[in-house]
Amino acid sequence: MTMQTLARDGAGIASGRPARTYLMCPPTYFDIKYTINAWMDPAAPVDRDRAIAEWERLRATYVGLGHTVHLLDPMENLPDMVFAANGATVVGGMVMGARFRHPERGEEAGAHQEWFARHGYRRFRRATHVNEGEGDYVFAYRAMVAGHGFRTDPRAHNELHDAFGLPVVSVELVDPRFYHLDTALCVIDPFTAAYYPGAFGEDGLLKIKTLFPELIEATERDALAFGLNAVSDGRHVVIPHDAVDLERKLTERGYDVVPVEMTELRKAGGGPKCCTLELRP
Ligand code: ARG
């Protein structure tokens, strides 16, 4: 594929400043009641008011950048529901539903499905195998990068391909701290991605290097600060404020870095991207 084709595929991005549409769920009932990843410790205190304030600022940041944010109603028995990115994957108005690995989050898939039904999304695919939405499916314009190893079942990658018709590049995650692909790989624009090499197996690393002409390597410190859990519109990169090395590298390359504080949600293993499901028209 030529660079021209890539630029056309990534139309809005390459040509300036496209408005994005996101689905978010307020952390009204956010808590750490169980442990399903290496970050979660139910004994550690969570400041929910602070989580709400941080989340509100994230939402306001998107709105300030000109993006649209839709809201999903939170449910009391689902303390992780704030991580809306896990509930589905949406490309070209088609929705691939999620199916959660852990029963604690199981009901979130239905809440998402209902939201899409009520908001006029007629093309919805139910998942047969476990997939945790954009947690493990990273949209890369001319392909989907799909993670497996901790949550998403590799067999789900075929369903993903059937749903969107995009090539699916499967990569294995090997470090339990980076249990979802969106904690270790962030697509910045059609040509550029940032990643933390230590999160991937050898084969996955090779595929990532082949897929993106421009790669920014994040340090372990950036990755632990959830720096790769950033949200890019191709120009602005909304990123946890303490991913400082990555912020510098992005700034040097000409991106507008927009730092946000996400200290509370991080205790559950999440950052800005986890809270943000992109609805691609
Ligand atoms: N506590 C949640 C879980 O372990 C965090 C989800 C983070 N979401 C993401 N897109 N990485 O499932």
Residues whose N, C-alpha, C, O or C-beta is under 5 A from the ligand:
A	BS01	LIG	I36 N37 D80 F83 A85 N86 E134 G135 H180 D182 A268 G269 G270 C274
